[in-house]
Amino acid sequence: MKKNQPQKREKKRPGRKLGTKVKHGAYSLIARGELPQKRRYLERFLGDVRQGLIKDLGPNQESLTTAQLILIDRAVGKLGVIRCVEEFAKEAGVIKGHELSPILKRNYLAWANSLRLDLQALGIDRRQTESEMDLAEVVREIDERAAVEKADREAADQEGQGKASEGGEIVEPGANGEDISGQGEDK
């Protein structure tokens, strides 16, 4: 070996043979912006996720701000990386030797946490509270309550048509031989 040439790395990396490349596809997605051939099936999934996020935030892409669109695109890109890593782990296994697979140990949680933060920044995790309800929802809720109360009153009036006997039982009108015609007898 010549003195001026750099030495080759001879230390074995854990979990792989010396010189073998990891082929999960996450890095080609980052570097080239496209999925490797064996992960192309994820393109449709990622497109559906992007459209779903746009629909969640606004009726269409034109109604969103530039910042929201950037966050959506970054979130979809991060999800792509995460899915590539997950698919690789499914194929190659999660445990290598006695340790967690290197790709999962080093990067997976960082990507997943970054995606979670992007989704929080977009407001995806917010639940609609009563104070955030719009006027139409408030009016609809009031109308529903009024309809239920009216139905309850009508049901009570129907039951109240009969008289309660001394024992508290409901007696049907006319069951005791009394006049229920409302005209009464002339005495």
LOTOR-727020 format. One record per atom (N, C-alpha, C): residue number from 1; residue in three letters; atom name; x, y, z. Coordinates in steps of 0.1 Angstrom, whole numbers. Layout:
  sefi  kese  miza      u      v      w
   NUM   ALA    CA      X      Y      Z
...
//
This chain:
  sefi  kese  miza      u      v      w
     1   MET     N      8    -12      0
     1   MET    CA      0      0      0
     1   MET     C      9     12      0
     2   LYS     N      5     22     -8
     2   LYS    CA     13     35     -9
     2   LYS     C     10     44      3
     3   LYS     N     20     52      6
     3   LYS    CA     19     61     18
     3   LYS     C      9     72     16
     4   ASN     N      7     77      4
     4   ASN    CA     -1     89      2
     4   ASN     C    -16     85      0
     5   GLN     N    -19     73     -2
     5   GLN    CA    -33     69     -4
     5   GLN     C    -41     67      9
     6   PRO     N    -53     72      9
     6   PRO    CA    -61     70     21
     6   PRO     C    -64     56     24
     7   GLN     N    -65     52     36
     7   GLN    CA    -68     38     39
     7   GLN     C    -83     35     38
     8   LYS     N    -86     23     33
     8   LYS    CA   -100     20     32
     8   LYS     C   -106     17     46
     9   ARG     N   -118     19     47
     9   ARG    CA   -124     17     60
     9   ARG     C   -126      2     62
    10   GLU     N   -120     -4     72
    10   GLU    CA   -121    -18     75
    10   GLU     C   -130    -22     86
    11   LYS     N   -135    -12     93
    11   LYS    CA   -143    -15    105
    11   LYS     C   -157    -18    100
    12   LYS     N   -162    -29    105
    12   LYS    CA   -175    -34    100
    12   LYS     C   -186    -26    107
    13   ARG     N   -196    -22     99
    13   ARG    CA   -207    -15    105
    13   ARG     C   -217    -25    111
    14   PRO     N   -223    -21    122
    14   PRO    CA   -232    -31    129
    14   PRO     C   -244    -34    120
    15   GLY     N   -248    -46    118
    15   GLY    CA   -260    -50    112
    15   GLY     C   -259    -52     97
    16   ARG     N   -247    -49     91
    16   ARG    CA   -246    -51     76
    16   ARG     C   -231    -55     73
    17   LYS     N   -230    -61     61
    17   LYS    CA   -217    -65     57
    17   LYS     C   -210    -53     52
    18   LEU     N   -197    -53     53
    18   LEU    CA   -189    -42     48
    18   LEU     C   -191    -39     33
    19   GLY     N   -194    -27     30
    19   GLY    CA   -196    -24     16
    19   GLY     C   -210    -25     11
    20   THR     N   -220    -30     19
    20   THR    CA   -234    -31     14
    20   THR     C   -241    -18     17
    21   LYS     N   -249    -14      8
    21   LYS    CA   -257     -2      9
    21   LYS     C   -271     -5     14
    22   VAL     N   -276      4     23
    22   VAL    CA   -290      3     27
    22   VAL     C   -299      7     16
    23   LYS     N   -309      0     13
    23   LYS    CA   -318      3      2
    23   LYS     C   -332      5      6
    24   HIS     N   -334     14     16
    24   HIS    CA   -348     16     20
    24   HIS     C   -355     27     11
    25   GLY     N   -347     36      5
    25   GLY    CA   -353     45     -4
    25   GLY     C   -355     59      2
    26   ALA     N   -353     61     15
    26   ALA    CA   -356     73     21
    26   ALA     C   -346     84     16
    27   TYR     N   -333     80     14
    27   TYR    CA   -323     90     10
    27   TYR     C   -325     94     -5
    28   SER     N   -329     85    -13
    28   SER    CA   -332     89    -27
    28   SER     C   -344     98    -28
    29   LEU     N   -354     96    -19
    29   LEU    CA   -365    105    -19
    29   LEU     C   -361    119    -15
    30   ILE     N   -352    120     -5
    30   ILE    CA   -347    133     -1
    30   ILE     C   -338    139    -11
    31   ALA     N   -328    132    -17
    31   ALA    CA   -318    137    -26
    31   ALA     C   -324    140    -40
    32   ARG     N   -332    131    -45
    32   ARG    CA   -337    133    -59
    32   ARG     C   -352    138    -59
    33   GLY     N   -359    136    -48
    33   GLY    CA   -373    140    -48
    33   GLY     C   -382    130    -54
    34   GLU     N   -377    118    -56
    34   GLU    CA   -385    107    -62
    34   GLU     C   -383     94    -54
    35   LEU     N   -393     86    -54
    35   LEU    CA   -392     73    -47
    35   LEU     C   -384     63    -56
    36   PRO     N   -377     54    -50
    36   PRO    CA   -371     44    -58
    36   PRO     C   -382     35    -65
    37   GLN     N   -378     28    -75
    37   GLN    CA   -387     19    -82
    37   GLN     C   -395     10    -73
    38   LYS     N   -389      4    -64
    38   LYS    CA   -396     -6    -56
    38   LYS     C   -405      0    -45
    39   ARG     N   -405     13    -44
    39   ARG    CA   -414     20    -34
    39   ARG     C   -424     29    -42
    40   ARG     N   -425     28    -55
    40   ARG    CA   -434     37    -62
    40   ARG     C   -449     36    -58
    41   TYR     N   -452     25    -52
    41   TYR    CA   -466     23    -48
    41   TYR     C   -470     33    -37
    42   LEU     N   -460     39    -30
    42   LEU    CA   -462     49    -20
    42   LEU     C   -466     62    -25
    43   GLU     N   -464     65    -38
    43   GLU    CA   -467     78    -44
    43   GLU     C   -482     81    -43
    44   ARG     N   -490     71    -46
    44   ARG    CA   -505     73    -46
    44   ARG     C   -509     76    -31
    45   PHE     N   -504     69    -22
    45   PHE    CA   -507     71     -8
    45   PHE     C   -503     85     -3
    46   LEU     N   -491     89     -7
    46   LEU    CA   -486    103     -3
    46   LEU     C   -495    114    -10
    47   GLY     N   -499    111    -23
    47   GLY    CA   -508    121    -29
    47   GLY     C   -521    122    -23
    48   ASP     N   -526    110    -18
    48   ASP    CA   -539    110    -11
    48   ASP     C   -538    118      2
    49   VAL     N   -527    116      9
    49   VAL    CA   -525    123     22
    49   VAL     C   -524    138     20
    50   ARG     N   -517    142      9
    50   ARG    CA   -516    156      6
    50   ARG     C   -529    162      3
    51   GLN     N   -537    155     -5
    51   GLN    CA   -551    160     -8
    51   GLN     C   -560    161      5
    52   GLY     N   -558    151     14
    52   GLY    CA   -565    150     26
    52   GLY     C   -562    162     35
    53   LEU     N   -549    165     36
    53   LEU    CA   -545    176     45
    53   LEU     C   -550    190     39
    54   ILE     N   -550    191     26
    54   ILE    CA   -555    203     20
    54   ILE     C   -570    204     23
    55   LYS     N   -577    193     22
    55   LYS    CA   -592    193     24
    55   LYS     C   -595    196     39
    56   ASP     N   -586    191     48
    56   ASP    CA   -588    193     62
    56   ASP     C   -586    208     66
    57   LEU     N   -577    215     59
    57   LEU    CA   -574    229     62
    57   LEU     C   -583    239     54
    58   GLY     N   -587    235     43
    58   GLY    CA   -595    245     35
    58   GLY     C   -602    237     24
    59   PRO     N   -611    242     17
    59   PRO    CA   -618    235      7
    59   PRO     C   -609    231     -5
    60   ASN     N   -599    240     -8
    60   ASN    CA   -590    237    -19
    60   ASN     C   -577    244    -17
    61   GLN     N   -568    241    -26
    61   GLN    CA   -554    246    -24
    61   GLN     C   -553    261    -25
    62   GLU     N   -562    267    -33
    62   GLU    CA   -561    282    -35
    62   GLU     C   -565    289    -22
    63   SER     N   -573    283    -13
    63   SER    CA   -577    289     -1
    63   SER     C   -567    289     10
    64   LEU     N   -556    282      8
    64   LEU    CA   -546    281     18
    64   LEU     C   -535    291     17
    65   THR     N   -528    294     28
    65   THR    CA   -517    304     27
    65   THR     C   -505    296     22
    66   THR     N   -495    304     18
    66   THR    CA   -482    298     13
    66   THR     C   -476    290     24
    67   ALA     N   -476    296     36
    67   ALA    CA   -470    289     47
    67   ALA     C   -476    275     50
    68   GLN     N   -490    274     49
    68   GLN    CA   -497    262     50
    68   GLN     C   -493    252     39
    69   LEU     N   -492    257     27
    69   LEU    CA   -488    248     16
    69   LEU     C   -474    243     18
    70   ILE     N   -465    251     23
    70   ILE    CA   -451    247     25
    70   ILE     C   -451    236     36
    71   LEU     N   -458    238     47
    71   LEU    CA   -459    228     58
    71   LEU     C   -465    215     53
    72   ILE     N   -475    216     45
    72   ILE    CA   -481    204     39
    72   ILE     C   -471    196     31
    73   ASP     N   -464    203     22
    73   ASP    CA   -454    196     14
    73   ASP     C   -443    190     22
    74   ARG     N   -439    197     32
    74   ARG    CA   -428    192     41
    74   ARG     C   -433    180     49
    75   ALA     N   -446    181     53
    75   ALA    CA   -451    169     61
    75   ALA     C   -453    157     52
    76   VAL     N   -457    159     40
    76   VAL    CA   -458    148     31
    76   VAL     C   -445    142     27
    77   GLY     N   -435    150     25
    77   GLY    CA   -421    145     23
    77   GLY     C   -416    137     35
    78   LYS     N   -418    142     47
    78   LYS    CA   -414    135     59
    78   LYS     C   -421    122     60
    79   LEU     N   -434    122     57
    79   LEU    CA   -442    110     58
    79   LEU     C   -436    100     48
    80   GLY     N   -432    104     36
    80   GLY    CA   -426     96     26
    80   GLY     C   -414     89     31
    81   VAL     N   -405     96     38
    81   VAL    CA   -393     91     43
    81   VAL     C   -396     80     54
    82   ILE     N   -406     84     63
    82   ILE    CA   -410     75     73
    82   ILE     C   -415     62     68
    83   ARG     N   -424     63     58
    83   ARG    CA   -430     51     52
    83   ARG     C   -419     42     45
    84   CYS     N   -409     49     38
    84   CYS    CA   -398     41     32
    84   CYS     C   -391     33     43
    85   VAL     N   -388     40     54
    85   VAL    CA   -381     33     65
    85   VAL     C   -389     22     71
    86   GLU     N   -402     24     73
    86   GLU    CA   -411     14     78
    86   GLU     C   -412      2     69
    87   GLU     N   -413      4     56
    87   GLU    CA   -413     -7     46
    87   GLU     C   -400    -15     46
    88   PHE     N   -389     -8     47
    88   PHE    CA   -376    -14     48
    88   PHE     C   -375    -23     61
    89   ALA     N   -380    -17     72
    89   ALA    CA   -379    -25     84
    89   ALA     C   -388    -37     84
    90   LYS     N   -399    -36     77
    90   LYS    CA   -408    -47     75
    90   LYS     C   -402    -58     67
    91   GLU     N   -394    -54     57
    91   GLU    CA   -387    -64     48
    91   GLU     C   -375    -70     55
    92   ALA     N   -367    -61     61
    92   ALA    CA   -353    -66     66
    92   ALA     C   -354    -69     81
    93   GLY     N   -364    -66     88
    93   GLY    CA   -364    -69    102
    93   GLY     C   -361    -56    110
    94   VAL     N   -366    -56    122
    94   VAL    CA   -364    -45    131
    94   VAL     C   -352    -47    140
    95   ILE     N   -349    -59    144
    95   ILE    CA   -337    -62    152
    95   ILE     C   -326    -68    144
    96   LYS     N   -314    -62    145
    96   LYS    CA   -302    -67    139
    96   LYS     C   -293    -71    150
    97   GLY     N   -290    -84    150
    97   GLY    CA   -281    -89    161
    97   GLY     C   -289    -88    174
    98   HIS     N   -284    -80    183
    98   HIS    CA   -291    -78    196
    98   HIS     C   -295    -63    197
    99   GLU     N   -295    -56    186
    99   GLU    CA   -298    -42    186
    99   GLU     C   -309    -38    177
   100   LEU     N   -315    -27    179
   100   LEU    CA   -325    -21    169
   100   LEU     C   -318    -18    156
   101   SER     N   -325    -20    145
   101   SER    CA   -319    -17    132
   101   SER     C   -314     -3    132
   102   PRO     N   -302     -1    126
   102   PRO    CA   -296     12    126
   102   PRO     C   -304     23    120
   103   ILE     N   -312     21    110
   103   ILE    CA   -320     31    104
   103   ILE     C   -331     35    114
   104   LEU     N   -336     26    122
   104   LEU    CA   -347     29    132
   104   LEU     C   -340     36    144
   105   LYS     N   -329     32    147
   105   LYS    CA   -322     37    159
   105   LYS     C   -318     51    157
   106   ARG     N   -313     55    146
   106   ARG    CA   -307     68    143
   106   ARG     C   -317     78    139
   107   ASN     N   -326     75    130
   107   ASN    CA   -334     85    123
   107   ASN     C   -349     84    124
   108   TYR     N   -354     73    126
   108   TYR    CA   -369     71    126
   108   TYR     C   -376     81    135
   109   LEU     N   -372     81    148
   109   LEU    CA   -379     89    158
   109   LEU     C   -378    104    155
   110   ALA     N   -367    108    150
   110   ALA    CA   -365    122    146
   110   ALA     C   -374    126    135
   111   TRP     N   -376    118    125
   111   TRP    CA   -385    121    114
   111   TRP     C   -399    121    119
   112   ALA     N   -403    111    127
   112   ALA    CA   -417    110    132
   112   ALA     C   -420    122    141
   113   ASN     N   -411    126    149
   113   ASN    CA   -413    138    158
   113   ASN     C   -414    150    149
   114   SER     N   -406    152    139
   114   SER    CA   -407    163    131
   114   SER     C   -420    164    123
   115   LEU     N   -425    153    119
   115   LEU    CA   -438    152    112
   115   LEU     C   -449    156    122
   116   ARG     N   -448    151    134
   116   ARG    CA   -458    155    144
   116   ARG     C   -459    170    147
   117   LEU     N   -447    176    147
   117   LEU    CA   -446    190    149
   117   LEU     C   -452    198    138
   118   ASP     N   -450    193    125
   118   ASP    CA   -455    200    114
   118   ASP     C   -471    199    114
   119   LEU     N   -476    187    118
   119   LEU    CA   -490    186    119
   119   LEU     C   -496    195    130
   120   GLN     N   -489    196    141
   120   GLN    CA   -494    205    151
   120   GLN     C   -494    220    146
   121   ALA     N   -483    223    139
   121   ALA    CA   -482    237    134
   121   ALA     C   -494    240    124
   122   LEU     N   -498    230    117
   122   LEU    CA   -510    231    108
   122   LEU     C   -523    232    115
   123   GLY     N   -523    227    128
   123   GLY    CA   -535    228    136
   123   GLY     C   -543    215    134
   124   ILE     N   -538    205    129
   124   ILE    CA   -545    192    126
   124   ILE     C   -550    186    139
   125   ASP     N   -543    187    150
   125   ASP    CA   -546    180    162
   125   ASP     C   -557    187    170
   126   ARG     N   -561    199    166
   126   ARG    CA   -571    207    173
   126   ARG     C   -585    200    172
   127   ARG     N   -592    200    183
   127   ARG    CA   -606    196    183
   127   ARG     C   -615    208    183
   128   GLN     N   -626    208    176
   128   GLN    CA   -635    219    176
   128   GLN     C   -642    219    190
   129   THR     N   -642    231    196
   129   THR    CA   -648    232    209
   129   THR     C   -661    241    207
   130   GLU     N   -669    242    218
   130   GLU    CA   -682    249    216
   130   GLU     C   -679    264    213
   131   SER     N   -668    269    218
   131   SER    CA   -665    283    215
   131   SER     C   -661    286    201
   132   GLU     N   -657    275    194
   132   GLU    CA   -653    276    180
   132   GLU     C   -664    273    170
   133   MET     N   -675    269    175
   133   MET    CA   -686    265    166
   133   MET     C   -691    278    159
   134   ASP     N   -695    276    147
   134   ASP    CA   -700    288    140
   134   ASP     C   -715    290    143
   135   LEU     N   -720    301    138
   135   LEU    CA   -734    304    142
   135   LEU     C   -744    294    137
   136   ALA     N   -742    288    125
   136   ALA    CA   -752    279    120
   136   ALA     C   -752    266    129
   137   GLU     N   -741    262    134
   137   GLU    CA   -741    250    143
   137   GLU     C   -748    253    156
   138   VAL     N   -746    265    161
   138   VAL    CA   -753    269    174
   138   VAL     C   -768    269    172
   139   VAL     N   -772    275    161
   139   VAL    CA   -787    276    158
   139   VAL     C   -792    261    156
   140   ARG     N   -785    253    149
   140   ARG    CA   -790    239    147
   140   ARG     C   -791    232    160
   141   GLU     N   -781    234    169
   141   GLU    CA   -781    227    182
   141   GLU     C   -793    232    190
   142   ILE     N   -796    245    190
   142   ILE    CA   -807    250    197
   142   ILE     C   -820    245    192
   143   ASP     N   -822    244    178
   143   ASP    CA   -834    238    172
   143   ASP     C   -836    224    176
   144   GLU     N   -825    216    176
   144   GLU    CA   -826    202    180
   144   GLU     C   -831    200    194
   145   ARG     N   -825    209    203
   145   ARG    CA   -830    208    217
   145   ARG     C   -845    211    218
   146   ALA     N   -849    222    211
   146   ALA    CA   -863    226    212
   146   ALA     C   -872    215    206
   147   ALA     N   -868    209    196
   147   ALA    CA   -876    198    190
   147   ALA     C   -877    186    200
   148   VAL     N   -867    183    207
   148   VAL    CA   -867    172    217
   148   VAL     C   -876    176    229
   149   GLU     N   -875    188    233
   149   GLU    CA   -883    193    244
   149   GLU     C   -898    193    240
   150   LYS     N   -901    197    228
   150   LYS    CA   -915    198    223
   150   LYS     C   -921    183    222
   151   ALA     N   -912    174    217
   151   ALA    CA   -917    160    216
   151   ALA     C   -919    154    230
   152   ASP     N   -911    158    240
   152   ASP    CA   -913    153    254
   152   ASP     C   -926    159    260
   153   ARG     N   -929    172    257
   153   ARG    CA   -941    178    262
   153   ARG     C   -953    172    256
   154   GLU     N   -953    169    243
   154   GLU    CA   -964    163    237
   154   GLU     C   -967    149    242
   155   ALA     N   -956    142    244
   155   ALA    CA   -957    128    250
   155   ALA     C   -963    129    264
   156   ALA     N   -959    139    272
   156   ALA    CA   -964    140    285
   156   ALA     C   -979    144    285
   157   ASP     N   -983    153    275
   157   ASP    CA   -997    157    274
   157   ASP     C  -1005    145    270
   158   GLN     N  -1000    136    261
   158   GLN    CA  -1007    124    257
   158   GLN     C  -1010    115    269
   159   GLU     N  -1000    114    277
   159   GLU    CA  -1002    105    289
   159   GLU     C  -1011    112    300
   160   GLY     N  -1010    125    300
   160   GLY    CA  -1018    133    309
   160   GLY     C  -1033    134    306
   161   GLN     N  -1037    129    294
   161   GLN    CA  -1051    128    290
   161   GLN     C  -1058    119    300
   162   GLY     N  -1052    109    304
   162   GLY    CA  -1058    100    314
   162   GLY     C  -1057    106    328
   163   LYS     N  -1066    102    337
   163   LYS    CA  -1065    108    350
   163   LYS     C  -1058     98    359
   164   ALA     N  -1051    104    369
   164   ALA    CA  -1044     95    378
   164   ALA     C  -1054     91    389
   165   SER     N  -1055     79    392
   165   SER    CA  -1063     74    403
   165   SER     C  -1056     77    416
   166   GLU     N  -1063     74    427
   166   GLU    CA  -1056     76    440
   166   GLU     C  -1044     68    442
   167   GLY     N  -1043     56    436
   167   GLY    CA  -1031     48    437
   167   GLY     C  -1020     52    428
   168   GLY     N  -1022     63    420
   168   GLY    CA  -1011     68    412
   168   GLY     C  -1011     62    398
   169   GLU     N  -1021     53    395
   169   GLU    CA  -1022     46    382
   169   GLU     C  -1029     55    372
   170   ILE     N  -1025     54    360
   170   ILE    CA  -1031     62    349
   170   ILE     C  -1044     55    345
   171   VAL     N  -1055     62    345
   171   VAL    CA  -1068     56    341
   171   VAL     C  -1072     62    328
   172   GLU     N  -1076     54    319
   172   GLU    CA  -1080     59    306
   172   GLU     C  -1093     68    307
   173   PRO     N  -1094     78    299
   173   PRO    CA  -1106     86    300
   173   PRO     C  -1118     78    297
   174   GLY     N  -1129     80    304
   174   GLY    CA  -1141     72    302
   174   GLY     C  -1142     59    308
   175   ALA     N  -1131     54    315
   175   ALA    CA  -1130     41    320
   175   ALA     C  -1139     40    333
   176   ASN     N  -1142     51    340
   176   ASN    CA  -1150     51    352
   176   ASN     C  -1164     55    349
   177   GLY     N  -1168     55    336
   177   GLY    CA  -1182     59    333
   177   GLY     C  -1184     73    332
   178   GLU     N  -1174     82    332
   178   GLU    CA  -1176     96    332
   178   GLU     C  -1177    101    318
   179   ASP     N  -1183    112    316
   179   ASP    CA  -1185    118    303
   179   ASP     C  -1172    124    298
   180   ILE     N  -1168    120    286
   180   ILE    CA  -1155    126    281
   180   ILE     C  -1158    134    268
   181   SER     N  -1170    136    265
   181   SER    CA  -1174    143    253
   181   SER     C  -1171    158    254
   182   GLY     N  -1170    163    266
   182   GLY    CA  -1167    177    268
   182   GLY     C  -1180    185    268
   183   GLN     N  -1192    179    266
   183   GLN    CA  -1204    186    266
   183   GLN     C  -1210    186    280
   184   GLY     N  -1208    176    287
   184   GLY    CA  -1213    175    301
   184   GLY     C  -1228    173    300
   185   GLU     N  -1234    169    312
   185   GLU    CA  -1249    167    312
   185   GLU     C  -1255    180    317
   186   ASP     N  -1266    183    312
   186   ASP    CA  -1274    195    317
   186   ASP     C  -1282    191    328
   187   LYS     N  -1280    197    340
   187   LYS    CA  -1287    194    352
   187   LYS     C  -1296    204    356
//
